[in-house]
Amino acid sequence: MTHDDLEKVFQTARQLLNRSWSVEAEQLVRTAIKMHPKASELHDLLGECLLRQGRWLDSLAVLLDGVRTFPEDEGLKLRLGQFLAGEGLHTAMEVFRQVEESHGSDPLVLLEIAMTLADLGDPGEAERYAQQALEVDATYYDAWIELAHIRIDAGDWRGAVQPIRRALELGEPRADLYVDLAASYLHLGFHGEAEKSLDEAERLDEGHVGLAYYRAALSASQRDQQRALRHLRRAFSGQPERLRRLFQVDRFFDSVRELPEVLEIIGTETTSSDLKILTPRRRPKR
């Protein structure tokens, strides 16, 4: 099947969906998938055809299979997140329970359950499912990252170190992971390790939003006020609304929080968001 043939399939399927002929569109797309199994976009389209028929479970299964078959396709991951956002967390949780029964110990399903539970505010159960995913596949990169984020959200900085380091061993180095690692070390009082992690983060992305912030936190923890002020100015010159609440609760800044220079830097506005980490989950937050 050529590129032009694929375009015709998409056009025809869209026309059928626009006329509410979702069953016919499904048949067309399934035939196209058999002829062109490597076209990830067709899996996305098939999921939509099934969703139009009210077949939530089948649609979710197709999207999960698509993400599993095409792990690098961000479009499919986004569609999966949109599906969950559209149906709501509790509905998604019910659907995932059904998928868990039919798919058994599929690590992708277990991880999605963990992420949904984390978003529902149940870190204990979320961690249990993330651990189950890793028991099935100890090299599951996204599961290690999610486990770290669950523990960070719960304030378990010591527990976050090992999964972050494991993720860095398994995948490409990422600035956001090194920033999270630095934050964990900083909360544990390991200033030298925190600085090394920040150096690695800067090497990868010197403009990362958390880099200057945690350098300021490190300097404040070491009672170096001038260096802390310099890094705070840099941190709050970019996206201050993302940092104000974090600054208000981080104990690292207790020694400088009331300084006139600091109040001038951070301003007086507050945000209602409960920001604990600076990096989003792999799929969109609901």
DOFIRO-508515 format. One record per residue (C-alpha): x, y, z; residue number from 1. Coordinates in Angstrom, 2 decimals. Layout:
<nodes>
NODE         x         y         z   lumdo
NODE         X         Y         Z     NUM
...
</nodes>
This chain:
<nodes>
NODE         x         y         z   lumdo
NODE      0.00      0.00      0.00       1
NODE      1.49      3.33     -1.10       2
NODE      1.39      6.66      0.69       3
NODE     -1.36      7.80     -1.68       4
NODE     -3.36      4.67     -0.88       5
NODE     -3.06      5.44      2.84       6
NODE     -4.27      8.98      2.24       7
NODE     -7.32      7.61      0.44       8
NODE     -8.04      5.29      3.37       9
NODE     -7.89      8.20      5.82      10
NODE    -10.09     10.39      3.64      11
NODE    -12.67      7.66      3.11      12
NODE    -12.69      6.66      6.79      13
NODE    -13.18     10.30      7.81      14
NODE    -16.07     10.66      5.40      15
NODE    -17.69      7.53      6.83      16
NODE    -17.21      8.75     10.40      17
NODE    -18.68     12.13      9.51      18
NODE    -21.78     10.30      8.31      19
NODE    -21.87      8.24     11.55      20
NODE    -21.00      5.06      9.61      21
NODE    -18.43      4.00     12.18      22
NODE    -18.84      0.25     11.61      23
NODE    -18.05      0.64      7.91      24
NODE    -15.10      2.87      8.79      25
NODE    -13.83      0.23     11.21      26
NODE    -13.98     -2.48      8.51      27
NODE    -12.08     -0.26      6.08      28
NODE     -9.35      0.54      8.62      29
NODE     -8.94     -3.08      9.73      30
NODE     -8.44     -4.11      6.10      31
NODE     -5.87     -1.34      5.65      32
NODE     -3.97     -2.44      8.79      33
NODE     -3.62     -5.96      7.38      34
NODE     -2.10     -4.50      4.22      35
NODE      0.04     -1.89      5.99      36
NODE      0.72     -3.09      9.58      37
NODE      3.53     -0.58     10.19      38
NODE      1.31      2.47      9.79      39
NODE      0.81      3.56     13.40      40
NODE     -1.71      6.21     12.34      41
NODE     -4.13      3.46     11.32      42
NODE     -4.18      2.11     14.88      43
NODE     -5.03      5.59     16.12      44
NODE     -7.85      5.81     13.56      45
NODE     -9.16      2.36     14.47      46
NODE     -9.35      3.39     18.12      47
NODE    -11.44      6.39     17.12      48
NODE    -13.78      4.20     15.02      49
NODE    -14.40      1.94     18.00      50
NODE    -14.89      4.86     20.37      51
NODE    -17.53      6.30     18.03      52
NODE    -19.42      3.02     18.48      53
NODE    -19.29      3.33     22.26      54
NODE    -16.85      0.42     22.52      55
NODE    -14.59      1.97     25.17      56
NODE    -12.84     -1.21     26.19      57
NODE    -12.07     -2.25     22.61      58
NODE    -10.86      1.25     21.77      59
NODE     -8.57      1.31     24.79      60
NODE     -7.20     -2.14     23.94      61
NODE     -6.37     -0.99     20.40      62
NODE     -4.57      2.10     21.71      63
NODE     -2.63      0.05     24.25      64
NODE     -1.62     -2.44     21.56      65
NODE     -0.60      0.47     19.33      66
NODE      1.59      2.04     22.02      67
NODE      3.15     -1.36     22.67      68
NODE      3.83     -1.96     18.95      69
NODE      5.03      1.60     18.27      70
NODE      6.64      2.75     21.56      71
NODE      8.24      5.81     19.93      72
NODE      4.98      7.15     18.49      73
NODE      4.11     10.14     20.66      74
NODE      0.84     10.61     18.77      75
NODE     -0.51      7.31     20.05      76
NODE      0.57      8.15     23.60      77
NODE     -1.19     11.49     23.31      78
NODE     -4.35      9.81     22.00      79
NODE     -4.26      7.42     24.95      80
NODE     -4.00     10.35     27.33      81
NODE     -6.82     12.17     25.54      82
NODE     -8.99      9.07     25.79      83
NODE     -8.47      8.94     29.53      84
NODE     -8.99     12.68     29.90      85
NODE    -12.24     12.53     27.95      86
NODE    -13.72      9.69     29.95      87
NODE    -12.53     10.88     33.36      88
NODE    -10.17      9.28     35.85      89
NODE    -12.69      7.11     37.64      90
NODE    -14.15      5.80     34.39      91
NODE    -10.63      5.16     33.14      92
NODE     -9.87      3.25     36.32      93
NODE    -12.92      1.02     35.82      94
NODE    -11.93      0.35     32.22      95
NODE     -8.35     -0.43     33.22      96
NODE     -9.57     -2.94     35.80      97
NODE    -11.40     -4.74     33.00      98
NODE     -8.35     -4.57     30.76      99
NODE     -6.23     -5.94     33.60     100
NODE     -8.54     -8.96     33.86     101
NODE     -8.29     -9.67     30.13     102
NODE     -4.61     -8.78     29.59     103
NODE     -3.25    -10.29     32.80     104
NODE      0.12     -8.95     33.89     105
NODE      0.74     -6.70     30.90     106
NODE      3.31     -4.12     32.13     107
NODE      1.84     -1.35     29.97     108
NODE     -1.61     -1.85     31.51     109
NODE     -0.12     -2.03     35.00     110
NODE      1.77      1.21     34.44     111
NODE     -1.31      3.01     33.14     112
NODE     -3.19      1.87     36.25     113
NODE     -0.33      3.19     38.41     114
NODE     -0.38      6.57     36.67     115
NODE     -4.16      6.85     36.97     116
NODE     -4.05      5.96     40.67     117
NODE     -1.32      8.56     41.20     118
NODE     -3.51     11.19     39.53     119
NODE     -6.41     10.09     41.75     120
NODE     -4.25     10.74     44.83     121
NODE     -3.57      7.15     45.92     122
NODE      0.25      6.93     45.98     123
NODE      0.35      3.66     47.91     124
NODE     -1.68      1.73     45.34     125
NODE      0.05      3.60     42.51     126
NODE      3.45      2.46     43.74     127
NODE      2.21     -1.12     44.09     128
NODE      1.13     -1.24     40.45     129
NODE      4.34      0.42     39.25     130
NODE      6.30     -2.21     41.16     131
NODE      4.17     -4.95     39.56     132
NODE      4.97     -3.56     36.11     133
NODE      8.68     -3.73     36.95     134
NODE      8.35     -7.27     38.27     135
NODE      7.07     -8.26     34.82     136
NODE      9.67     -6.18     32.95     137
NODE     12.63     -4.95     34.99     138
NODE     13.87     -2.90     32.01     139
NODE     10.65     -0.89     31.61     140
NODE     12.07      2.64     31.36     141
NODE      8.79      4.55     31.78     142
NODE      7.85      2.47     34.83     143
NODE     11.09      3.40     36.63     144
NODE     10.42      7.09     35.93     145
NODE      6.83      6.83     37.14     146
NODE      7.93      5.03     40.31     147
NODE     10.36      7.88     41.01     148
NODE      7.65     10.50     40.44     149
NODE      5.19      8.67     42.69     150
NODE      7.74      8.64     45.49     151
NODE      8.69     12.28     44.96     152
NODE      5.03     13.29     45.10     153
NODE      4.75     11.36     48.38     154
NODE      7.86     13.07     49.80     155
NODE      9.92      9.86     49.71     156
NODE     13.09     11.43     48.34     157
NODE     15.30      8.57     49.52     158
NODE     13.11      6.06     47.70     159
NODE     13.22      8.16     44.51     160
NODE     16.99      7.94     44.05     161
NODE     17.24      4.30     42.96     162
NODE     14.50      4.39     40.28     163
NODE     15.89      7.63     38.82     164
NODE     19.38      6.15     38.62     165
NODE     17.96      2.97     37.07     166
NODE     16.10      4.99     34.43     167
NODE     19.32      6.85     33.59     168
NODE     21.07      3.50     33.15     169
NODE     18.37      2.19     30.82     170
NODE     17.72      5.21     28.59     171
NODE     19.31      8.28     27.11     172
NODE     20.51     10.86     29.66     173
NODE     17.86     13.51     30.31     174
NODE     18.24     16.85     32.06     175
NODE     14.90     16.56     33.88     176
NODE     15.93     13.24     35.44     177
NODE     19.22     14.69     36.66     178
NODE     17.34     17.67     38.13     179
NODE     14.99     15.30     39.97     180
NODE     18.01     13.32     41.15     181
NODE     19.68     16.51     42.39     182
NODE     16.51     17.49     44.26     183
NODE     16.41     14.07     45.89     184
NODE     20.05     14.24     46.99     185
NODE     19.52     17.78     48.25     186
NODE     16.59     16.70     50.43     187
NODE     18.79     13.93     51.81     188
NODE     21.65     16.33     52.59     189
NODE     24.08     14.91     50.01     190
NODE     25.27     18.25     48.66     191
NODE     28.19     16.88     46.66     192
NODE     26.00     14.37     44.82     193
NODE     23.37     17.05     44.22     194
NODE     25.95     19.34     42.62     195
NODE     27.25     16.55     40.37     196
NODE     23.71     15.83     39.20     197
NODE     23.10     19.51     38.48     198
NODE     26.33     19.64     36.47     199
NODE     25.07     16.73     34.36     200
NODE     21.71     18.45     33.88     201
NODE     23.43     21.66     32.78     202
NODE     25.57     19.75     30.30     203
NODE     22.39     18.38     28.70     204
NODE     20.14     21.46     28.92     205
NODE     21.50     24.62     30.47     206
NODE     18.10     26.28     30.17     207
NODE     16.11     23.71     32.17     208
NODE     13.63     25.45     34.47     209
NODE     14.76     23.55     37.57     210
NODE     18.50     23.97     37.11     211
NODE     19.00     27.50     38.46     212
NODE     16.34     26.91     41.13     213
NODE     18.10     23.92     42.64     214
NODE     21.51     25.57     42.34     215
NODE     20.00     28.37     44.43     216
NODE     18.63     25.80     46.88     217
NODE     22.03     24.14     47.13     218
NODE     23.78     27.48     47.71     219
NODE     21.24     28.50     50.36     220
NODE     21.73     25.15     52.11     221
NODE     25.47     25.84     52.17     222
NODE     24.86     29.34     53.62     223
NODE     26.23     31.03     50.49     224
NODE     23.69     33.85     50.27     225
NODE     25.22     35.77     47.39     226
NODE     25.43     32.70     45.18     227
NODE     21.88     31.72     46.16     228
NODE     20.60     35.18     45.20     229
NODE     22.39     35.03     41.86     230
NODE     20.82     31.69     40.96     231
NODE     17.39     32.77     42.25     232
NODE     17.45     35.79     39.94     233
NODE     18.17     33.51     37.02     234
NODE     15.50     30.99     38.04     235
NODE     12.74     33.56     38.51     236
NODE     13.61     35.50     35.36     237
NODE     12.06     32.73     33.27     238
NODE      8.90     31.07     34.64     239
NODE      8.35     32.49     38.16     240
NODE      4.75     31.28     38.42     241
NODE      6.00     27.67     38.31     242
NODE      8.45     28.24     41.14     243
NODE      6.81     30.53     43.71     244
NODE      4.86     27.89     45.60     245
NODE      7.78     25.47     45.51     246
NODE      9.99     28.21     46.95     247
NODE      7.47     28.89     49.72     248
NODE      7.57     25.31     51.03     249
NODE     11.19     24.29     50.38     250
NODE     13.11     24.34     53.66     251
NODE     16.39     25.01     51.82     252
NODE     15.53     28.70     51.64     253
NODE     14.65     29.21     55.31     254
NODE     17.84     31.21     55.89     255
NODE     17.20     33.65     53.03     256
NODE     13.41     33.64     52.58     257
NODE     12.77     36.96     54.34     258
NODE     15.68     38.88     52.85     259
NODE     14.50     42.04     51.01     260
NODE     16.49     40.98     47.95     261
NODE     14.70     37.63     47.86     262
NODE     11.24     39.19     48.23     263
NODE     12.08     41.50     45.36     264
NODE     13.19     38.57     43.20     265
NODE     10.25     36.24     43.74     266
NODE      7.50     38.85     43.96     267
NODE      4.41     38.48     46.11     268
NODE      2.01     36.57     43.84     269
NODE      1.10     33.02     44.77     270
NODE     -0.21     30.14     42.75     271
NODE     -2.87     27.66     43.77     272
NODE     -1.17     24.71     42.10     273
NODE      0.37     22.12     44.39     274
NODE      3.72     21.89     42.61     275
NODE      6.05     19.21     43.94     276
NODE      8.11     18.29     40.90     277
NODE      9.09     20.21     37.82     278
NODE      8.64     17.48     35.24     279
NODE      5.30     16.20     33.90     280
NODE      4.31     12.59     33.60     281
NODE      4.98     10.82     30.33     282
NODE      1.33     11.12     29.29     283
NODE     -0.68     14.30     29.72     284
NODE     -1.92     15.13     33.20     285
NODE     -5.69     15.20     33.58     286
</nodes>
